[in-house]
Amino acid sequence: MQAPKPIKRFAEIFAALPGIGPRQAIRLAFYFIQQGVDFAHTTAGVIADLRKIKLCRQCFYIHENPSGLCDICEDKKRDMGVIAVVEKETDVMSIENTGKFNGRYLIIGDLRKTGVLETEQRLRLQSLKTWIEKEMGGKAKEIIIALNPNPQSDLIASLIKEELKNLALKTTRLGRGIPSGGEIEFADEETLGSALERRG
């Protein structure tokens, strides 16, 4: 039996989201219908509010500030000479939750299985290079390559290290408190905090 067009359209959009396939998208559509019109209106409003979110022009994290900078990059109390290069926004949130990092970030973007840096990722690294030259006099105190511990990320980490060579007094990686194949996003705060402290 053919589903009505609104359900098919809903499924097409939601099936493209991470962790949701076509079947799960159809289930979600029926769930929305069963919750009633008020639920659908509330959800639509919440999704519409996401249009207010912008990317920080310095680290590419999310924000709503008129300055164009996120709260982290605007914070004068942070040590901007210590920079953690991470893959995604949720990695920033996880590291921030440890309370053990007081530097700034660069979100490199989703890593592909190809093991190469995409054009957008190279542009983001270039923006960091330019910032270090302008704001740090050409040398950051430390660049921490905070990528997930797996073979693919290890390859990308070596490319990033090469791209940023000579731009920091030292370049480090997270300690192996996170198991190989694990993800920063899902590490508990104690494990991730330990990985930060044992970086090298």
C-alpha positions in Angstrom: 0.0 0.0 0.0 1.3 3.5 -0.9 1.8 5.9 1.9 0.3 9.4 1.6 2.6 12.0 0.0 3.2 13.9 3.3 4.5 10.7 5.0 6.6 9.9 2.0 8.1 13.3 2.0 8.7 13.2 5.7 10.4 9.8 5.3 12.7 11.1 2.5 13.9 14.0 4.7 14.3 12.1 8.0 15.8 8.9 6.5 18.8 11.1 5.5 19.6 12.0 9.1 22.4 10.1 11.0 21.2 6.9 12.6 17.8 6.9 10.9 17.0 4.8 7.9 13.8 4.6 5.8 11.9 2.3 8.1 12.7 4.3 11.2 11.7 7.5 9.3 8.3 5.9 8.5 7.8 5.0 12.2 8.7 8.5 13.2 6.1 9.9 10.8 3.4 7.7 12.3 4.5 8.7 15.8 4.1 12.4 14.9 0.7 11.7 13.6 -0.4 9.8 16.7 0.8 12.7 18.9 -1.6 15.1 17.4 -1.6 18.5 15.7 -0.2 20.4 18.7 2.9 18.2 18.9 3.5 18.6 15.2 3.2 22.4 15.5 5.6 22.5 18.5 8.1 20.3 16.7 7.9 22.5 13.6 8.6 25.5 15.7 11.6 23.9 17.3 13.0 23.0 13.9 12.4 26.4 12.6 14.3 27.9 15.5 17.4 26.1 14.3 17.6 28.7 11.5 18.8 31.1 14.2 21.9 29.0 14.8 25.1 30.1 13.1 28.6 28.8 12.8 31.4 30.6 14.6 33.7 32.3 12.1 36.7 31.3 14.2 36.2 27.7 15.3 33.0 26.7 13.4 31.1 25.8 16.6 27.5 26.8 16.9 26.2 30.1 18.4 23.6 32.8 18.4 25.8 35.8 19.1 25.7 39.0 16.9 29.6 39.1 17.0 29.9 36.1 14.8 31.9 34.3 17.5 30.7 31.5 19.8 30.7 31.8 23.6 34.0 29.9 23.8 35.9 32.1 21.3 34.4 35.2 23.0 35.6 34.2 26.5 38.6 36.3 27.4 39.4 34.0 30.3 40.3 31.1 28.1 43.8 30.4 26.9 43.5 30.9 23.2 47.0 29.7 22.6 46.0 26.1 23.3 43.9 24.8 20.4 42.0 21.4 20.2 41.3 20.2 16.7 38.1 18.1 16.9 35.9 16.4 14.3 32.4 17.6 15.3 30.4 19.8 17.6 29.4 17.0 19.9 33.1 16.4 20.6 33.4 20.1 21.8 30.4 19.5 24.1 32.0 16.3 25.5 35.3 17.9 26.1 33.7 21.0 27.7 31.8 18.7 30.1 35.0 17.4 31.6 35.9 20.9 32.9 39.5 20.1 32.2 40.1 22.1 29.0 40.4 25.9 28.9 41.6 26.6 25.4 39.8 27.1 22.1 38.8 24.7 19.3 38.8 24.1 15.6 36.0 21.8 14.3 37.4 20.1 11.3 34.2 18.5 10.2 33.1 14.9 9.6 36.0 12.6 8.6 35.4 10.5 5.4 36.5 7.0 5.1 38.8 8.0 2.2 41.5 9.1 4.7 42.0 12.4 3.0 41.2 16.0 4.0 38.2 17.4 2.1 38.4 20.9 0.5 36.2 22.4 3.3 38.5 20.8 6.0 41.6 22.3 4.3 39.9 25.7 4.3 39.2 25.4 8.0 42.8 24.5 8.7 43.9 27.5 6.6 41.7 29.8 8.7 43.4 28.4 11.8 46.8 29.0 10.3 45.9 32.6 9.4 44.5 33.2 12.9 47.7 31.8 14.5 49.8 34.0 12.3 47.7 37.1 13.1 46.8 36.6 16.8 49.6 34.4 18.1 52.5 35.9 16.2 52.9 32.7 14.2 53.1 30.2 17.2 50.4 28.7 19.3 51.4 27.2 22.7 49.9 23.8 21.9 47.8 22.2 19.2 45.9 19.1 20.5 44.7 16.8 17.7 41.6 15.5 19.5 40.3 12.9 17.1 38.7 9.5 17.8 41.3 6.8 18.3 41.0 4.6 15.2 43.2 3.9 12.2 41.2 6.3 9.9 41.6 9.2 12.4 45.2 8.4 13.0 45.8 8.9 9.3 43.9 12.2 9.2 45.7 13.3 12.4 49.1 12.8 10.7 47.8 15.0 7.7 46.6 17.7 10.1 49.9 17.6 12.0 51.8 18.1 8.7 49.4 21.0 7.7 50.0 22.7 11.0 53.7 22.0 11.5 55.8 24.8 12.8 52.7 26.7 14.0 52.8 25.5 17.7 55.5 25.0 20.4 54.1 21.5 20.7 51.6 19.3 18.9 49.9 16.5 21.0 47.2 13.9 20.8 44.8 12.7 23.4 46.1 10.0 25.7 44.7 6.5 25.1 42.2 6.6 27.9 39.6 6.2 25.2 39.6 2.7 23.8 40.7 2.2 20.2 37.7 2.4 17.9 35.8 4.4 20.6 34.3 7.9 20.0 35.0 11.1 22.0 31.3 11.9 21.8 30.3 8.8 23.8 33.2 8.7 26.3 32.3 9.4 29.9 33.7 12.6 31.5 36.3 10.8 33.7 37.8 8.8 30.8 37.8 11.8 28.5 39.3 14.0 31.2 42.0 11.5 31.8 42.8 11.4 28.0 43.2 15.1 28.0 45.5 15.1 31.0 47.6 12.3 29.5 47.9 13.8 26.1 51.3 13.6 24.5 
